[in-house]
Amino acid sequence: MLNAIEDPYWSSLVRNNILLAEGMAKEAADRENPDPEMTLEKYMRIRRDTIGARQLFDLGRWIYEIDVPCEVLTHPNIVKIEDLFVDLVSLANVGHHTYMIT
């Protein structure tokens, strides 16, 4: 796949995979030492990076050859829309992780 996916898709996919790995490490640490102050808002912030949905955006843009300029993708409104979509995916899956929310 490395030879198939080129920029701008590749760099975004790598960046989002780094966030995924960091988020998964944070989530694993939280399982070992639960935060007594964990709120839904904190949990959702962590889950945005651990659900793997951001990579689907990257792959979808690549598959459909959607070339969106970086300044559009990083616009606060677009970032918020993506975060809300990821939150919806996370909430659909939250029943499996209720041990983290107090």
Solvent accessible surface area in square Angstrom, and as a share of the most:
residue,aa,sasa,rsa
1,M,147,0.65
2,L,116,0.58
3,N,143,0.73
4,A,57,0.44
5,I,4,0.02
6,E,121,0.54
7,D,96,0.50
8,P,67,0.42
9,Y,32,0.12
10,W,77,0.27
11,S,48,0.31
12,S,16,0.10
13,L,14,0.07
14,V,59,0.34
15,R,134,0.49
16,N,21,0.11
17,N,62,0.32
18,I,94,0.48
19,L,67,0.33
20,L,40,0.20
21,A,61,0.48
22,E,104,0.47
23,G,8,0.07
24,M,105,0.47
25,A,65,0.51
26,K,99,0.42
27,E,10,0.04
28,A,48,0.37
29,A,54,0.42
30,D,12,0.06
31,R,113,0.41
32,E,137,0.61
33,N,115,0.59
34,P,92,0.58
35,D,50,0.26
36,P,109,0.68
37,E,116,0.52
38,M,7,0.03
39,T,67,0.39
40,L,89,0.45
41,E,123,0.55
42,K,72,0.31
43,Y,0,0.00
44,M,15,0.06
45,R,128,0.47
46,I,22,0.11
47,R,10,0.04
48,R,52,0.19
49,D,40,0.21
50,T,14,0.08
51,I,38,0.19
52,G,21,0.20
53,A,3,0.02
54,R,36,0.13
55,Q,19,0.09
56,L,117,0.58
57,F,45,0.19
58,D,3,0.02
59,L,45,0.23
60,G,23,0.22
61,R,35,0.13
62,W,75,0.26
63,I,109,0.55
64,Y,163,0.62
65,E,143,0.64
66,I,82,0.42
67,D,105,0.55
68,V,35,0.20
69,P,69,0.43
70,C,90,0.54
71,E,126,0.57
72,V,65,0.37
73,L,46,0.23
74,T,83,0.48
75,H,85,0.38
76,P,98,0.62
77,N,97,0.50
78,I,55,0.28
79,V,63,0.36
80,K,111,0.47
81,I,106,0.54
82,E,32,0.14
83,D,23,0.12
84,L,88,0.44
85,F,93,0.39
86,V,0,0.00
87,D,17,0.09
88,L,122,0.60
89,V,52,0.30
90,S,0,0.00
91,L,81,0.40
92,A,92,0.71
93,N,43,0.22
94,V,29,0.17
95,G,56,0.54
96,H,139,0.62
97,H,27,0.12
98,T,82,0.48
99,Y,114,0.43
100,M,11,0.05
101,I,50,0.25
102,T,126,0.73
